[in-house]
């Protein structure tokens, strides 16, 4: 369900039944992650401090130095269904859930949903552009966060579909957005549909990765 490489070159693989590591041609499981064996893992992200942030259907986990810490609604998450995790340039950890957006800064957990300015509660993807704006993909269009405010970008700004499933900025500063009806690129204040070589739109885009 999810993949990420860490600083040592190990590939971490999230499955429907826990976390597996592939390194030097060998698959293995860490004893410290055995608590995740019954969890379906949606996302894995390595932070700058080499922690692994692991989002599951049962909460968010931080794995570091062989120890696992769990965050759930008890710790302030809006939902235990974690769909995406992103560490920004200021080392805030943004957490997209089925019921809104959380931001973890040290021990402080902020929460954003429709009641305090977030245009849509169901979050699918998060990234940050080179101007430090946070871009958020949702079930109802794109959202960007800047200087304490959220702004909605829907089909009226050129999105091919309101259901946004993947968001990523490339090394040239292009913001790419995958939707259920194709691939979009943001430029000059709006989104443009990117077409295949035969002139037809891409189908449902589930993930975007730059090698």
Short mmCIF file of the C-alpha atoms (twelve columns), coordinates in Angstrom:
data_MODEL
# 
_entry.id   MODEL 
# 
loop_
_atom_site.group_PDB 
_atom_site.id 
_atom_site.type_symbol 
_atom_site.label_atom_id 
_atom_site.label_alt_id 
_atom_site.label_comp_id 
_atom_site.label_asym_id 
_atom_site.label_seq_id 
_atom_site.Cartn_x 
_atom_site.Cartn_y 
_atom_site.Cartn_z 
_atom_site.pdbx_PDB_model_num 
ATOM 1   C CA . UNK A 1   0.000   0.000  0.000   1 
ATOM 2   C CA . UNK A 2   2.977   2.373  0.564   1 
ATOM 3   C CA . UNK A 3   6.740   2.656  -0.024  1 
ATOM 4   C CA . UNK A 4   9.587   4.844  1.220   1 
ATOM 5   C CA . UNK A 5   13.384  4.657  1.343   1 
ATOM 6   C CA . UNK A 6   15.311  5.752  4.429   1 
ATOM 7   C CA . UNK A 7   18.724  7.406  4.889   1 
ATOM 8   C CA . UNK A 8   20.472  4.019  4.893   1 
ATOM 9   C CA . UNK A 9   18.959  2.990  1.569   1 
ATOM 10  C CA . UNK A 10  16.499  0.512  3.078   1 
ATOM 11  C CA . UNK A 11  13.117  0.261  1.363   1 
ATOM 12  C CA . UNK A 12  10.184  0.220  3.788   1 
ATOM 13  C CA . UNK A 13  7.019   -1.439 2.526   1 
ATOM 14  C CA . UNK A 14  3.625   -0.839 4.087   1 
ATOM 15  C CA . UNK A 15  1.195   -3.716 3.676   1 
ATOM 16  C CA . UNK A 16  -2.285  -4.583 4.879   1 
ATOM 17  C CA . UNK A 17  -0.631  -6.457 7.754   1 
ATOM 18  C CA . UNK A 18  2.222   -4.317 8.957   1 
ATOM 19  C CA . UNK A 19  5.632   -3.034 7.924   1 
ATOM 20  C CA . UNK A 20  8.399   -4.867 6.030   1 
ATOM 21  C CA . UNK A 21  11.960  -3.710 5.292   1 
ATOM 22  C CA . UNK A 22  13.970  -4.688 2.190   1 
ATOM 23  C CA . UNK A 23  17.736  -4.153 2.393   1 
ATOM 24  C CA . UNK A 24  20.693  -5.900 0.762   1 
ATOM 25  C CA . UNK A 25  18.318  -8.249 -1.063  1 
ATOM 26  C CA . UNK A 26  16.637  -9.478 2.141   1 
ATOM 27  C CA . UNK A 27  13.103  -8.901 3.457   1 
ATOM 28  C CA . UNK A 28  12.806  -8.550 7.241   1 
ATOM 29  C CA . UNK A 29  10.633  -7.092 9.992   1 
ATOM 30  C CA . UNK A 30  11.854  -5.025 12.944  1 
ATOM 31  C CA . UNK A 31  10.806  -6.231 16.383  1 
ATOM 32  C CA . UNK A 32  9.957   -2.628 17.286  1 
ATOM 33  C CA . UNK A 33  7.240   -2.457 14.625  1 
ATOM 34  C CA . UNK A 34  5.480   -5.694 15.631  1 
ATOM 35  C CA . UNK A 35  2.598   -3.634 17.066  1 
ATOM 36  C CA . UNK A 36  1.751   -2.697 13.479  1 
ATOM 37  C CA . UNK A 37  1.312   -6.304 12.310  1 
ATOM 38  C CA . UNK A 38  -2.477  -6.003 12.349  1 
ATOM 39  C CA . UNK A 39  -2.517  -2.505 10.828  1 
ATOM 40  C CA . UNK A 40  -3.158  -1.564 7.216   1 
ATOM 41  C CA . UNK A 41  -0.431  0.964  6.394   1 
ATOM 42  C CA . UNK A 42  -1.372  3.843  4.097   1 
ATOM 43  C CA . UNK A 43  1.743   6.031  4.141   1 
ATOM 44  C CA . UNK A 44  5.409   5.967  5.231   1 
ATOM 45  C CA . UNK A 45  7.580   9.106  5.406   1 
ATOM 46  C CA . UNK A 46  11.103  9.542  6.795   1 
ATOM 47  C CA . UNK A 47  11.641  12.850 8.608   1 
ATOM 48  C CA . UNK A 48  14.864  14.861 8.800   1 
ATOM 49  C CA . UNK A 49  15.676  13.378 12.213  1 
ATOM 50  C CA . UNK A 50  15.483  9.881  10.609  1 
ATOM 51  C CA . UNK A 51  12.189  9.066  12.310  1 
ATOM 52  C CA . UNK A 52  9.714   7.078  10.247  1 
ATOM 53  C CA . UNK A 53  6.182   8.458  10.310  1 
ATOM 54  C CA . UNK A 54  3.734   5.662  9.573   1 
ATOM 55  C CA . UNK A 55  0.087   6.401  8.879   1 
ATOM 56  C CA . UNK A 56  -2.419  3.582  9.270   1 
ATOM 57  C CA . UNK A 57  -6.148  3.001  9.507   1 
ATOM 58  C CA . UNK A 58  -5.723  3.056  13.301  1 
ATOM 59  C CA . UNK A 59  -3.645  6.161  13.864  1 
ATOM 60  C CA . UNK A 60  -0.232  7.729  13.271  1 
ATOM 61  C CA . UNK A 61  3.023   6.136  14.459  1 
ATOM 62  C CA . UNK A 62  6.543   7.481  14.901  1 
ATOM 63  C CA . UNK A 63  9.302   4.880  14.722  1 
ATOM 64  C CA . UNK A 64  12.776  5.878  15.878  1 
ATOM 65  C CA . UNK A 65  15.675  4.048  17.534  1 
ATOM 66  C CA . UNK A 66  13.681  0.837  17.663  1 
ATOM 67  C CA . UNK A 67  10.751  2.402  19.538  1 
ATOM 68  C CA . UNK A 68  7.224   3.050  18.325  1 
ATOM 69  C CA . UNK A 69  5.039   5.957  19.538  1 
ATOM 70  C CA . UNK A 70  1.370   6.112  18.566  1 
ATOM 71  C CA . UNK A 71  -0.885  9.129  18.041  1 
ATOM 72  C CA . UNK A 72  -4.668  8.715  17.889  1 
ATOM 73  C CA . UNK A 73  -7.727  10.849 18.481  1 
ATOM 74  C CA . UNK A 74  -6.747  10.816 22.167  1 
ATOM 75  C CA . UNK A 75  -3.638  12.829 21.249  1 
ATOM 76  C CA . UNK A 76  -5.673  15.269 19.140  1 
ATOM 77  C CA . UNK A 77  -5.957  13.632 15.716  1 
ATOM 78  C CA . UNK A 78  -9.225  14.439 13.968  1 
ATOM 79  C CA . UNK A 79  -9.471  10.844 12.730  1 
ATOM 80  C CA . UNK A 80  -7.488  7.633  13.192  1 
ATOM 81  C CA . UNK A 81  -7.668  7.040  9.422   1 
ATOM 82  C CA . UNK A 82  -4.386  8.564  8.229   1 
ATOM 83  C CA . UNK A 83  -4.104  9.091  4.472   1 
ATOM 84  C CA . UNK A 84  -1.029  11.278 4.027   1 
ATOM 85  C CA . UNK A 85  1.871   12.700 6.052   1 
ATOM 86  C CA . UNK A 86  4.265   15.505 5.085   1 
ATOM 87  C CA . UNK A 87  7.122   17.248 6.918   1 
ATOM 88  C CA . UNK A 88  7.480   20.885 5.860   1 
ATOM 89  C CA . UNK A 89  10.595  23.078 5.737   1 
ATOM 90  C CA . UNK A 90  9.932   24.260 9.299   1 
ATOM 91  C CA . UNK A 91  9.814   20.621 10.556  1 
ATOM 92  C CA . UNK A 92  6.065   20.692 11.153  1 
ATOM 93  C CA . UNK A 93  4.454   17.328 10.436  1 
ATOM 94  C CA . UNK A 94  1.190   17.737 8.503   1 
ATOM 95  C CA . UNK A 95  -1.259  14.856 8.753   1 
ATOM 96  C CA . UNK A 96  -4.133  14.395 6.317   1 
ATOM 97  C CA . UNK A 97  -7.011  12.351 7.709   1 
ATOM 98  C CA . UNK A 98  -10.521 11.313 6.750   1 
ATOM 99  C CA . UNK A 99  -11.935 14.076 8.967   1 
ATOM 100 C CA . UNK A 100 -9.585  17.019 8.553   1 
ATOM 101 C CA . UNK A 101 -6.003  18.211 8.773   1 
ATOM 102 C CA . UNK A 102 -3.614  18.088 11.725  1 
ATOM 103 C CA . UNK A 103 -0.252  19.796 12.206  1 
ATOM 104 C CA . UNK A 104 2.215   18.474 14.765  1 
ATOM 105 C CA . UNK A 105 4.918   20.866 15.984  1 
ATOM 106 C CA . UNK A 106 6.914   19.195 18.727  1 
ATOM 107 C CA . UNK A 107 4.239   18.202 21.229  1 
ATOM 108 C CA . UNK A 108 1.644   20.703 19.993  1 
ATOM 109 C CA . UNK A 109 -1.115  19.203 17.816  1 
ATOM 110 C CA . UNK A 110 -3.157  21.712 15.783  1 
ATOM 111 C CA . UNK A 111 -6.417  20.691 14.127  1 
ATOM 112 C CA . UNK A 112 -8.130  22.191 11.074  1 
ATOM 113 C CA . UNK A 113 -11.539 21.270 9.661   1 
ATOM 114 C CA . UNK A 114 -14.575 23.021 8.261   1 
ATOM 115 C CA . UNK A 115 -15.337 24.555 11.642  1 
ATOM 116 C CA . UNK A 116 -12.161 26.674 11.565  1 
ATOM 117 C CA . UNK A 117 -11.544 27.455 7.911   1 
ATOM 118 C CA . UNK A 118 -10.560 24.263 6.073   1 
ATOM 119 C CA . UNK A 119 -12.741 24.083 2.917   1 
ATOM 120 C CA . UNK A 120 -12.933 20.241 2.881   1 
ATOM 121 C CA . UNK A 121 -12.383 17.670 5.640   1 
ATOM 122 C CA . UNK A 122 -11.429 14.601 3.582   1 
ATOM 123 C CA . UNK A 123 -7.686  15.002 2.826   1 
ATOM 124 C CA . UNK A 124 -5.661  12.923 0.323   1 
ATOM 125 C CA . UNK A 125 -2.295  14.611 -0.347  1 
ATOM 126 C CA . UNK A 126 0.029   17.331 1.017   1 
ATOM 127 C CA . UNK A 127 3.156   19.060 -0.304  1 
ATOM 128 C CA . UNK A 128 5.016   22.359 0.079   1 
ATOM 129 C CA . UNK A 129 6.224   24.517 -2.780  1 
ATOM 130 C CA . UNK A 130 9.433   26.552 -2.936  1 
ATOM 131 C CA . UNK A 131 7.524   29.623 -1.734  1 
ATOM 132 C CA . UNK A 132 6.677   27.652 1.444   1 
ATOM 133 C CA . UNK A 133 2.976   27.451 0.625   1 
ATOM 134 C CA . UNK A 134 1.324   24.211 1.746   1 
ATOM 135 C CA . UNK A 135 -0.786  22.536 -0.964  1 
ATOM 136 C CA . UNK A 136 -3.477  20.088 0.099   1 
ATOM 137 C CA . UNK A 137 -5.435  17.667 -2.071  1 
ATOM 138 C CA . UNK A 138 -8.945  16.806 -0.950  1 
ATOM 139 C CA . UNK A 139 -12.133 15.071 -2.044  1 
ATOM 140 C CA . UNK A 140 -13.383 18.463 -3.207  1 
ATOM 141 C CA . UNK A 141 -10.514 20.184 -4.998  1 
ATOM 142 C CA . UNK A 142 -7.145  21.686 -4.094  1 
ATOM 143 C CA . UNK A 143 -6.490  23.798 -1.024  1 
ATOM 144 C CA . UNK A 144 -3.485  25.949 -0.259  1 
ATOM 145 C CA . UNK A 145 -2.406  27.268 3.103   1 
ATOM 146 C CA . UNK A 146 -0.473  30.503 3.426   1 
ATOM 147 C CA . UNK A 147 0.076   32.872 6.363   1 
ATOM 148 C CA . UNK A 148 -2.626  31.282 8.484   1 
ATOM 149 C CA . UNK A 149 -5.378  31.068 5.845   1 
ATOM 150 C CA . UNK A 150 -6.782  28.336 3.595   1 
ATOM 151 C CA . UNK A 151 -7.788  29.015 -0.025  1 
ATOM 152 C CA . UNK A 152 -9.851  26.666 -2.215  1 
ATOM 153 C CA . UNK A 153 -9.070  25.851 -5.860  1 
ATOM 154 C CA . UNK A 154 -11.756 23.841 -7.658  1 
ATOM 155 C CA . UNK A 155 -12.807 23.092 -11.208 1 
ATOM 156 C CA . UNK A 156 -13.347 26.795 -11.777 1 
ATOM 157 C CA . UNK A 157 -9.533  27.065 -11.672 1 
ATOM 158 C CA . UNK A 158 -9.070  24.390 -14.334 1 
ATOM 159 C CA . UNK A 159 -8.874  21.185 -12.271 1 
ATOM 160 C CA . UNK A 160 -9.969  18.222 -14.368 1 
ATOM 161 C CA . UNK A 161 -11.690 16.625 -11.360 1 
ATOM 162 C CA . UNK A 162 -12.600 17.686 -7.834  1 
ATOM 163 C CA . UNK A 163 -11.271 14.436 -6.342  1 
ATOM 164 C CA . UNK A 164 -7.536  15.019 -5.860  1 
ATOM 165 C CA . UNK A 165 -5.547  11.859 -5.121  1 
ATOM 166 C CA . UNK A 166 -1.878  12.983 -5.412  1 
ATOM 167 C CA . UNK A 167 0.103   16.236 -5.104  1 
ATOM 168 C CA . UNK A 168 3.823   16.897 -5.705  1 
ATOM 169 C CA . UNK A 169 6.133   19.744 -6.713  1 
ATOM 170 C CA . UNK A 170 9.024   18.773 -8.997  1 
ATOM 171 C CA . UNK A 171 12.607  20.070 -8.933  1 
ATOM 172 C CA . UNK A 172 11.766  22.724 -11.544 1 
ATOM 173 C CA . UNK A 173 8.992   24.179 -9.377  1 
ATOM 174 C CA . UNK A 174 6.051   22.686 -11.272 1 
ATOM 175 C CA . UNK A 175 3.144   21.645 -9.072  1 
ATOM 176 C CA . UNK A 176 1.609   18.386 -10.319 1 
ATOM 177 C CA . UNK A 177 -1.846  17.241 -9.256  1 
ATOM 178 C CA . UNK A 178 -3.294  13.796 -9.858  1 
ATOM 179 C CA . UNK A 179 -7.076  13.496 -9.920  1 
ATOM 180 C CA . UNK A 180 -9.633  10.820 -10.667 1 
ATOM 181 C CA . UNK A 181 -9.924  12.243 -14.202 1 
ATOM 182 C CA . UNK A 182 -6.350  12.975 -15.182 1 
ATOM 183 C CA . UNK A 183 -3.141  14.865 -14.476 1 
ATOM 184 C CA . UNK A 184 -2.946  18.629 -13.949 1 
ATOM 185 C CA . UNK A 185 -0.126  21.168 -13.715 1 
ATOM 186 C CA . UNK A 186 -0.434  24.505 -11.908 1 
ATOM 187 C CA . UNK A 187 0.926   27.641 -13.543 1 
ATOM 188 C CA . UNK A 188 -0.048  31.307 -13.824 1 
ATOM 189 C CA . UNK A 189 -2.657  30.971 -11.093 1 
ATOM 190 C CA . UNK A 190 -4.645  28.070 -12.526 1 
ATOM 191 C CA . UNK A 191 -4.494  24.375 -13.399 1 
ATOM 192 C CA . UNK A 192 -4.006  22.941 -16.874 1 
ATOM 193 C CA . UNK A 193 -4.837  19.405 -17.990 1 
ATOM 194 C CA . UNK A 194 -1.737  17.475 -19.080 1 
ATOM 195 C CA . UNK A 195 -2.375  15.091 -21.996 1 
ATOM 196 C CA . UNK A 196 -0.726  11.887 -23.130 1 
ATOM 197 C CA . UNK A 197 1.303   11.778 -26.346 1 
ATOM 198 C CA . UNK A 198 -1.813  10.746 -28.291 1 
ATOM 199 C CA . UNK A 199 -3.652  13.872 -27.117 1 
ATOM 200 C CA . UNK A 200 -5.978  12.115 -24.677 1 
ATOM 201 C CA . UNK A 201 -6.135  12.800 -20.904 1 
ATOM 202 C CA . UNK A 202 -4.620  10.471 -18.364 1 
ATOM 203 C CA . UNK A 203 -6.973  8.203  -16.434 1 
ATOM 204 C CA . UNK A 204 -7.202  8.118  -12.625 1 
ATOM 205 C CA . UNK A 205 -3.839  9.149  -11.139 1 
ATOM 206 C CA . UNK A 206 -3.089  7.513  -7.778  1 
ATOM 207 C CA . UNK A 207 0.509   8.638  -7.163  1 
ATOM 208 C CA . UNK A 208 3.197   11.011 -8.472  1 
ATOM 209 C CA . UNK A 209 6.932   10.470 -7.959  1 
ATOM 210 C CA . UNK A 210 10.012  12.228 -9.327  1 
ATOM 211 C CA . UNK A 211 13.138  10.037 -9.508  1 
# 
